[in-house]
Amino acid sequence: MNKFIAVLLLMISTLSFGTSALADFQKGLDAYDREDYATALKEWKILAEEGDPVSQYNLGVMYRMGNGVARNDKEALKWYRLAAFQGNAGSQYLLGYMYSNGIGVPQNNLRAHMWVNLAASQGIEAAENERDNLARQMTSKDIGLAQQMARECVARNYQGC
């Protein structure tokens, strides 16, 4: 894992974890970096089930990539959604990507645009590119509808999106 991303995840996690939970997250991160996916899964699953969005995102990545688990797009979607509903930009981007490409869900440009737009608004450059690519395939009416969906999602604090 890119060290910059690892440090960023650690900093984000500090905001949402207590000291012992942060140590458990770090154990998972260290294990993931060593490709000890079983340990990473064990450490992060506990935190993810307790509601930590960064651990939920990480589990989504593990299931999407098949790192230490059977590749399972439905399980990846479950974890991405939980994290996205808490404002996790990475999960929002990957949800949008999955909707854009019909991975684990029916292909849906409106939902895809909504999610990548939310991630782009938080500075995820890849989400900006995905949003722009989607927009080229959509009518201006559909783009406006997707933007309205994104505004409503934010207004509801990502609940029911």
N, C-alpha and C positions, 0 to 999 in steps of 0.2 A: 504494500500500500504506500502510496506517495507520502513521505514524511510530513509535508505541509498539510495534507488532508488529515493525517493522523493527529497532528497538533491542533488543527482547527476543531476536529471532532472532540478532542479532549477538552478544549476550552469551552465548547458549547455544553458538553456534559457536566462540567463543573457548575454551571448555572442551575442544572436541574437535579443534581445528585447530592447526597450527603457524602461524607468522607469514605465510609465503607463501601457504598455503592460505586463511588468513583474508582476505588481500588478494584472492585469487581469488573467494572467497565474496562479499566486498564489491563487487567488480566486477559480479558477477551480480546482486546486490541493487540496485545503482545502475542497472544496465541494465533490470532489471524495472520499477523505478519510472519509468523513461523510456519504458516500453513497448517497449524494444528486446529483444524476447523471444528473438531469435536469439542475441544475446550472453549473455543470462541462461542460456539452455539450454546453450550451450557451456561456460560457467564452471561451472555446477552439475552438469552431467552427469559431468564428470571427477571431481569430489568425491563425487558420489553413487555412482559405480562403485567408488570407493575405500572406500565404506562409511559416509560421513557421513550420519546420519539426517535432519538438517535439510535438506540438499540433496536427499535422497531425497523428503522430504515436499514440498519446493518443486516438484520434477519431477512428482510426483503431481498437485499442484494445476494445473500447466501443462497436463498431459494431460487432466485432468478438465474444465478450463475451455476448452481449445482455444486457449490463449495461445501463439502462435508455433509451434504444432504442430497437426496434425489432432487433433481431439477423439477420445480413445481411452480408454474406461473400463477396458479390460483392462490397458493400459500404466499407467494411474493406479493400478490395484489393485496391480500389480507393485511400484511404488515405495512406495506406502503400506504394503504388507506388510513390505517390507525395513526401513522406518523403524519400524513398529510393533513388530517383533520386537526392536528395540533400545530399546523403551520410549518412543518418541516419542508423546506424548499426542495431538497433533493428528492424526497418522496413525491412531491407534487410534480416535479419534472418527469420522473420515471413513470408515474401514473399516466401523465399526458402522452408520453412516448408509447406506452402500452395501448392506450386507446387509439392513438394515431395509426398503429400498426396491427390492431386487432390481436394482440398477444394476451391470451387469457380472458379476454372480453370481446364482445362484438366491436368491430371498428366503428369509431364515432368521432368525427372531426370536431363537433361542438364541445364534447367533454374533453377531448384532447387539447383543443385550443384553450379552454378554460383553465385546465391544470397547468399547461406550460406557461400561460400568461401569468398565473399566480407565482410560479417559480421565477419567471423572468423579472417580475416586479421586485423580487428579493435578490436580484443580481446574478442569477444563474445564467451564464452566457450561452451554454448549450440550449437552454430553454428558449432564449431569444431566437436562436437560429431555427429551432423546431417550430416555434410559433410563426415565424416568417415563412417557413416552408409550407406550413398548413394553410396560412392565409392565401397563398397563391392557388390553392385548390378549392377555396371557399368563395361564396358570394359575399358581397359587402353586407347583405342582410344577415347571413349566418355569422359573419365575424362580429357584427354588432350584438347579435344574440349571445354569442360566446362571451363577449366582453361584459354584457349585462349579467350573465351567469356568474362570472368571476367577481363582479362587484357585490352581488347578492351573497355569494359565498363568504367574502370577507366581512360583510355586514353581520352575518350570522356567526362570525368567529369560526368559520370552516365547518360548521355543523350542518349536516344534511346536504352536502354538496354532491 
